[in-house]
Amino acid sequence: MVQNFSDFQLIKGDCNAVIPRLQEKVDMIFADPPYFLSRGNGTVKIGNRYVNFDKGDWDRVRDNEEIYNFNYNWLSACREVLKDEGTIWVCGTYHNIYAVANCLNDLKYKILNMIVWQKSDPPKALTNQRFNFSAEYIIWARKTDNTPHYFNYELMQAMNNGVHMPDVWKLAAPGTWEKTCGKHPTQKPLRLLYRIILASTRPNSLILDPFAGSCTTGIAANLLGRRFIGIEQDENFISLGNRRRNEIDDAVKAANMLKRMSENPEEVQVIVNHARPGLQKMMIDKGICYMRAGDSHGSVLVTPGFERIQYVLLHSNGHDAKLFRLKRKGCFQIWTKKSLEEIGFNPEHAAYYMVFHFDNTNEIPFSQNPKLRQGLNTYRSKVRPLSDFIGLN
């Protein structure tokens, strides 16, 4: 064993040899096995530089029988250590994902979904003879056909604008903020593991990664209050994983990383607006939230992302916060002061107002206690992501 925190174990070795020795069964497995793409001559000239796409002997091209046997062996070992109600996630591209699916079926796993990870920033393909490669695939399966598995449907629904989350996820590749300790050639983004872990595990669950690489799974697991066992053969990547784990012992860095990995460029947004208690009640009674739009010359500036505003949160000086869903996503009207006065309001600060209509018959519960008192900013309208108000567990 190379590193052993109370919630993070990184073990050097072949997963087929290590897994049978584990002392505890696991709740979830995330695996990013070899895709078998490296031919030993993966150097390509891009512009004025040469880029090596060969990842090493572990990823070398093999024949179909070798690939099947390899996948069958490690998936068989994983099945033995997985709890009956546990699930497994396996990454791939078209090069290997069908072989993985065949082995899962042969081993009597129950395939639940084929997730399409659509990369929002894919690299340009090296050929103009095909469509650009912009997606990878993730099979989600449970151990048996009959034993129910855990799925946090409510949280996934809340993270997806209140509707059933689809099997196509648009997420960026790992950013530079994820590579401060070094990088791995097939590193997965923390935002991907963030969603997977929240969807299929409870707090303090034990998660196994049999091909740990740079330990993205372990970092995401620990930041979300889960325990981790990783298995890796390469000493350089073991060192990288240890550095990354040591990095999040810094509470400030850990908080910042958790915040960044919970960000979603497609995430639903919330208009947060302060109103005096009496005005807040009147807004709720009428299903109307308004905020000044500027002076008589106008000063409304709509920026990209406004179309994702789906909720309004009304509070009074940081207290008594209430969340409601807009009747139309990303839409508002411009009303005059006189128009608001005609329905009983008494606006005092501007000639024109932005008006949001919301469903006042259905207050939305939220589990987080967001910090709304922020000095002068307490009284200024702002846009915040929905995840600020929805708990992570």
N, C-alpha and C positions, 0 to 999 in steps of 0.2 A: 504494500500500500504506500503510495507516494505522498498523499496529503490527506489529512483527516480532521476536518472541522467537525463540530457537533452535527451540522446539517449538510455537510459537503464531503463526500468521499470520492477521491480520484484514484483509481487502481490501474497500474500498468499491467498490460497483458492482452492476450487474445480473448475476446468475449466468450467464445465457446468453452474455454478452459476456466474462465473466472466466474461466469454466471452460476454454474452448479455449486460453487463454494459459498454463494451469498447466504447469509443467515436469516434474512427476512424477505418475505414476498413483497412485491411492489404493486403500487396502485395504478401506475401508468408508465408506459415506455415510449420514448421518442427516439427514433433511429434515422440517421442519415447515412445509409450504407454506401459503399462505392457504386458509382454509376458505370464503371468499366469503360472509360472513354480515352484513357491515355495510351498512346502508341509509341512513346519514346522519342517522337520527333515533332512535338507540338509547338514549335517556334514559328510564329507568324509575324511578318512585317506589317506594322500599322503606322502609316506616315513615315517618320524618320526613325522609328524605334522598333525593336524586336520584342515581342511578348511571348513568354513561354507558357503554353497552356497544358503542358504535361504535369500531372499532379504527383506522380511517383508510382512505384511498383504496386502499391496497394490498389491503385485505380487502373491497372493495365487491362487492356482488352483481353477477354477470355472467350472460349467457345460456349455455346448454349448449355452444354452439360455441366461445365465447371460453374457457370453462373447459377444454375438451378441448385446444384449441390451446396454451393456457398450459402445462398439465401435460405435453403431448407434447413441447414444446420444451425445457423444463428437464430432463425425464427423459431425453431424447435426448442432451443435452449431458453429463449425468452418466454415461450408459452409455459414452460415448467415453473418459472419464477413469478409469473404474473398471477395476481389474485383472480379468483373466479369472476368477480365483477369488474375486473380491470380492463383497460383498453390500451391499444398500441397505435402509434402514428408512424408511418414510414414514408420518407421523402424519395422522390425520384423524378426522372424525365422519361420520355418515351423509350429511352435506351434500356432502362431497367425496370420500370414500374410494372410492366406486364408480367415479367418473371416473378416479381415480388407477389403480385396478386395470385398467380398460380400456386405459389408455395403456401400462401395464407389459406387458400381454399383446400389444398391437400392436407393441411394440418388442422382443418376443422375450425379455423377462426371464422367469425361472422363479420364480413365487411359491412360497415355502416355507411361510409361516404367516401367519395373520391374528391378531395378538396383541390381546387385549382388556385394556386398562388399566382396571381397575375402581377407581375413586377411593374410598378409604376415608372421605373426608370431603367428599362432593359438596355444592355449594351447592344451596339449595332452588330448585326450578323456579319460574318466574314465572307459571305457569298451573296450574290444577287440572284441565285437560282432557287431560292426558297423564301417563304415568309420569315419575318424576323422572329427569333426565339424570344418569347416574352413571358413564359409561364413554366412553373414546375408543378408537380402533382404530389399530393399527400394522401395516402390511404389511411383511413381511420377504421379500425376493426376492434371488436371485443373478443374475449377469449373463447366464449362458447355461444352457441345459438340460443340457448335457453335461459342463461342467467342474465338478468337485467344489468345494465351498466349505468354509470353516473354521467349525467349530462346537465349542465347548468343552463337549461333552456331560457329561464327568465332573464339571466344576466346577458346572455348572448342576444336575446331579443331587445333588451334595453340598450345594448351597445349598437344596435342596428336600427335605430329610429323607431323602436317599438314594434317592429315586424320580424317575423321569423328570419334568422340570419341565413343567407344563401351559402352555397358551396363554392362560390367564387370570391376570393379575398384579394383586394387590390392593396398591396403593401410594397414599400420600397425595399431595396436591397440594404444590407448593413451600411450605416453611415460611418464617417470618420470618428464620431464620438464612441463607437463600439469597438474601435481598433486602436485605442490609445496604448494598449499593452502589447500590440502585435496583431497579426492577422493570419487567417487560415484560408486556403484556396477555395474551400466550399463552405465558408462561414454563413450561417443563417442569421437573419435579423432577430433581435430581441423582441420586436413587435409581433413577429410570427409566433414565437414561443409564448409570449404573454397571452395571446388569444387561446392557443391550444391548452395551456395549463389552466387558465380560468374556466375553460369550457368543460374540462374532463377530470378535474381533481378538486378536492376539498383542502382547506388549510391543514398543514402538517402531513399531507400525503407524501409517500415515498415515490420518487420518480427515477427511472433508470434510463441512461443513454449508453448503449453498447458500443457506439462509435463517437466518443465524446468530442474529439477534435479540439476546438478552442473553448469548449464548455459553455457555449451559449445557453444550453438547456439548464445547466447548473446555476448559472448567474440569474436567469429568469426565475428559476424555482426558488432560490433563496430570497430574492427580492420580494417574492409573493408569499413567503412564509411556508414554503414546501421544502422537503428534504431531498437530497440528491445523491445518487451513486453514478459515477461515470467510469467508463472503461476505455483506455486508449493505449496503443502500442508505441507511438512515436514520442520519444523523450522531449523533443522540441515542443510538441503540442501540449504535453503534460506540463511543461514549464510555463507555457502561455496560459493554460487553464488556471494554474496556481496563482499567477500574477493577477489574472482577472478576479479571482476570488478574493485575494488580499486587497484589491482595490476597493471592493464594496464593504470592507470593514470600516472605511471612512464613512461616517454617517451622512455627511453632506454630499459626498459623491454618490452614495447609495440612493439618497432621496432624489437627487437630480436624475440619475439613471432610471429610476422607477417612473418618474414623471415623463421622461422622454420616451420610454418604451410604451407607456400607456397612450401616447399621442397617436392619433389616427388622422391623416390628412383628409379623409372622407367623413370624419366624425360629425355627428349632429351637434349643433351649437344652441346655446341658451342665451336669450336676452335677459340680463339681470338689471332690475330697475328698482330704485328706492322710491317709496311713496309714504307720506304721513299716514298714520293708522286709519283715519277717517277716509282719506283718499284711496288707500289700498282697498278698503272694504267696498267703496263705490266702484272701483275698477273691476273687482271680482264680481260684484252684483251685475254689472253691465257687460262683462266679458270683453272689456276694452282696456288696453294698456297704452298710454301715450307718453311721449317724451319730446322735448322741443327739438325742432329741426333747424333752428337758426333764426336770424332776424328777417326782416321783410325782403331782403335781397336773396335769401336762401343760402344754406351752407351744407346741404346733405351730400355726403360722399359715400357711395356704395362700393365696397371693395370685394374682390374675389373671396368666396367663402360665405358671403351673406346669404346665398341661396340655400345654405345648409341649416339656417336657423329654423328650429322646429318647436322650441319651447320658450315660455316666458316665466321668469321667476320674480315674484314681487316680494319685497321685504320692507321693513320700517327700521331704518337706522341699524341694519344688520340683524334684526330680530324678526320673529314670526314669518319666516320665509315660506312661501307657497309656490308650488310649481304646476304649470298648466301647459297644455299642448296648443299650439297655434292652429287655427282653422285652416290656414294655407301656409305651407312651408315657404320660408324666404320671402314672404309678401307683406307689404305694409301700404298704408294710404297716407296722403298728406292732407291734413285737415287744417282749417283756419281756427283761430281762437274762438270766433263766433260760432262755428259748427259745434265745438265741444260745449260751449255755454248753452246751446240749444237743447242738449240732452242732460243738463244738470251739473256739468263740471264747471270749475272756476279757475282755468289756467291763468297764470300771472306773469310768465317770464318771456313769452315770445309771441309772434304773430302766427307762426306755422308750427304744426306738430306732426310727428310720425305716429301713426295709429296702428296698433297690432290687435287683431281680433283673435280671441282665444276661447277654447271650450271651458266655460266656467262651471259646467256640470260635473266635471271629472278632475278633481285634484290629484296630481301624480305624487305618490309617496316616493321619498328618496332617502337612502340610508346613510349618506355621508353628512357630516356637519361642516359645510364649507365656511371658510373664513370670509365673512361679508363686510366686517368692519375693517376698513383700510384707510383711516384718516379721512382726508377730503374725498378720496376715491370712493368712500362708502356711498356718497350721494350722487355719483356720476354713473350714468348708464354704461354698461359694458357687455361684451360678448364673451362667454366662457364655454368650454367644451362640456358636453353632457357628463363625461366621466368624472368631472369635479363633484358631481352630486350623486353618482351611482357607486355603490360600494364595490370593492374588488373581490370579495369572497364568494 
